[in-house]
Amino acid sequence: MVGGPCSYKTTYHPAKVIDFDSTMMDALFEVNFHGKPDTFGYHELRSAYLTAEEVKTKGFAVGKVFRMAQDDIATGTCTPVILRLELTLYDSTAIAK
């Protein structure tokens, strides 16, 4: 049977802004998953562009580091891995590994 209920284990990774396009309101992030770097666009992950308010309040700029949540399935038969970009600054001391 495909579907839920499902539960996930979440791991947080630092997602560093490596490029910011103010005309498109999009940002490119670099994330290291288990020692291997990968890049993701904001629009690619969220299916939306940043708003002017988000850029202003979150201070989007090259070098800023936000949180990338990686949800790995623990039980059930839902999507096995879900990546979520959170518009929260990454703080390794505040996140349980």
ZILIN-V976352 format. One record per residue. N is the residue number from 1. D_FIRST is the distance of its C-alpha to the first C-alpha in Angstrom with 1 decimal. Layout:
N_D_FIRST / N_D_FIRST
This chain:
1_0.0 / 2_3.8 / 3_6.5 / 4_8.8 / 5_10.8 / 6_11.9 / 7_15.4 / 8_17.7 / 9_21.0 / 10_23.7 / 11_26.6 / 12_29.5 / 13_31.6 / 14_34.9 / 15_34.8 / 16_38.4 / 17_39.7 / 18_41.3 / 19_42.1 / 20_42.5 / 21_43.4 / 22_45.1 / 23_45.5 / 24_41.8 / 25_40.8 / 26_38.4 / 27_38.2 / 28_37.2 / 29_35.9 / 30_35.9 / 31_33.4 / 32_33.5 / 33_30.2 / 34_31.2 / 35_34.6 / 36_33.6 / 37_34.7 / 38_32.7 / 39_33.6 / 40_31.9 / 41_33.3 / 42_33.0 / 43_32.3 / 44_29.7 / 45_27.7 / 46_28.4 / 47_28.8 / 48_32.2 / 49_35.6 / 50_37.4 / 51_39.7 / 52_43.3 / 53_42.8 / 54_40.1 / 55_42.4 / 56_45.3 / 57_43.7 / 58_41.6 / 59_44.5 / 60_42.6 / 61_44.7 / 62_44.5 / 63_44.2 / 64_42.3 / 65_39.2 / 66_36.2 / 67_32.9 / 68_29.8 / 69_26.7 / 70_24.1 / 71_20.8 / 72_18.9 / 73_15.4 / 74_15.8 / 75_12.6 / 76_9.0 / 77_7.5 / 78_9.9 / 79_13.1 / 80_14.5 / 81_18.1 / 82_19.8 / 83_23.6 / 84_25.6 / 85_29.4 / 86_31.1 / 87_34.6 / 88_35.9 / 89_38.4 / 90_37.1 / 91_38.8 / 92_37.9 / 93_39.7 / 94_37.6 / 95_34.2 / 96_32.7 / 97_31.5
